[in-house]
Amino acid sequence: MSTTNIVVGLAATGTLKAAAYGAQESEAIDLGFIKGGINIEHEESSYEIKVDQILGAVDKITTDEALKIKFALAECTLQNIALAFGYEAPADGAAFDFGSKQNTPLCTLYANVKGVGGKTRKYTFWRCRPTGKTAQVYKRDGETLVELEFDVLADITKEQNKRFGRVEDIGG
């Protein structure tokens, strides 16, 4: 056991980036400051195999796997609001129209956070889609945050055990 394996805090810069689906991190846009961290939720469903001769399950088979990414952006730009609503970023940065959307563009998300032993932990989520749940609250005594939630979809262009993404510790 080692206290160097205890991770506290986020990366100072370039913490969260978004790019068009399939684009490299060098092409991604930094989403700016976040508040409340990045929540990565993994859920798995399974089927228990039971037989008459044995009390209890003799095996469990995974039948479903899901991954969600949730975070709140402290930079309430139109680009970040468009991302939350599932629209293309406004070309001029000054305005975008929304309503009666026909499709939602997919994106690749990159999260760079502190890792163990002074390393950077890099998450790459290949194929993400906003869930459609977002909120912005404009109030007198606090920041307006852009809350985002993404489903990480399986990328069938990847090998089966690599379809959601990658996590790696680099540097340090």
N, C-alpha and C positions, 0 to 999 in steps of 0.2 A: 504494500500500500504506500501511496505517496501523495502528499498534498499538491504536487505538480499535476496530478490527474484531476484536480478539482477545477472546474471551469466557471469563471465569474465574468459576466459582462459580454458585450458585443464588440465587434470590430469597430475601430474609430471612424474609418471612411470606407466607402464602397461596400457597405454592408449588404444592401439589397439592390439587385439590378434585374431589369426585364428586357428581353429581346424578342423579336419575331421568332416563332417556332423554328428550331433548328439552327438559329444564329449562334455564333460563338460569343463568349463573354466580352471580347474586345469590341463587339458591335452593340452590346447591351447599354441601356440607359440607366444611370444611377437614379434610383427613386427618391433619394434624399434621406433626411432624418426620419427615424421611426420612433414611436413611443409605445412602450409596453412589450417590446421584444417581438420575436418571431415564434409562432406556435406551429410546430410540425406534429400533426396527429396521424398516427398509423392505426388502422383497424383491420382486424382479420376475423373472418367467419369460418367456422369449420363444421364438419359433419362427423359425429361420433359413430363408429362402427361397433355394434353390439351383437352378440350372439347369445343363444339361449343357454349354452353350457357354462358361461362365465358371467359372474356378476360384475357389472361395470363395463366401461368401454375398453375394447381391445386395441383400438387405433383411432386416430383423428386425422381427417383429410381436410386440407384447406380448400374451401369452396369459393371464397371471395377475399379480396384484399383491396383496401382503399387508403389513400393518402390525401390529407388536406393541409394547406398552408394558410395561416391566418396572421395578419399583422395590421397595424394602424400607421399610416403615413402622417407625419407631422407637417409635411409640405403639401398644402392643399392647392396644388397647381391643377390647371385644366387637364394637363396630360395625365396626372394621377387619377383625377376623377373619371376621365375617359377609360382608363385601364380598369377601374373599379366597376364601371357600368358595362364593360365588355365591348367598347368601341375602339376604333383606330384613334391614335393620338391626333389632335388637331394639327393640321399642316402648318398653320401660321401661329399657333400657340395662343391665339386670341379668342377663339370660339369653336364650339362644335355643337352640332344638332343631335338630338337623340329622340328615339321613339320608333316603334314598329320595326325593330331590328330583325333582319332576316338570318343573320349568322353572327357568331362571336369568334373573333380571331383568337387563335391559340398562341401561346407565348412560351418561352423558356425562361425560367426564373433561376437566378444565381444568388445564393446567400453566402456571405463570407463572415464567419463569426470566430470568436476565440476558440482555440482548441487546447488540448492538453500539452503541457510542457512548453508553452510559449509559441506553439504552432498556430497556423490559421486552419480552421475547419471550413472546407469549401463544400457546399451543397449545390448540386446541379439537378434541377427538376426539368426533365426534357420537354414534356408536353402538358401545359397547364391551361386551364380554362376558368375564368372567374365564375363563381357559383350564382351570381346574381344577387347575393346578399351584400349590401353595403349601406353605410350611413355616414352622413356628415351632419354634425350638430353645430350650429352657429350660436354662440352664447357670449354673454358679456364678460364673464370672468374665467375664460379658459381658451385653450387652443382649439381650433377646428381641425379635427383629424379626419383622414380618409380611411375608413375601415375597409379592408379587403379580405376576401376569402376565396381561395382557389382549390379546385379539385385537380389533383395530378392524375392525368389519364395515362393508360398504358400506351407506350410508344411501340407499336408492332414492327417498326423498322429495326428495333434492337433485339438482342438475344433475350430469351424469356426471363432470365434472372436479372436483367438490367433494364427493364422496361419503364420503371418509374424515375430512375435517376441514379446519381452517384454521390457518395460522401467520402471525402478524403482529407487527411491531415497533411498540410504542406508547410515547408519552411521551418523556422525555429532553430 
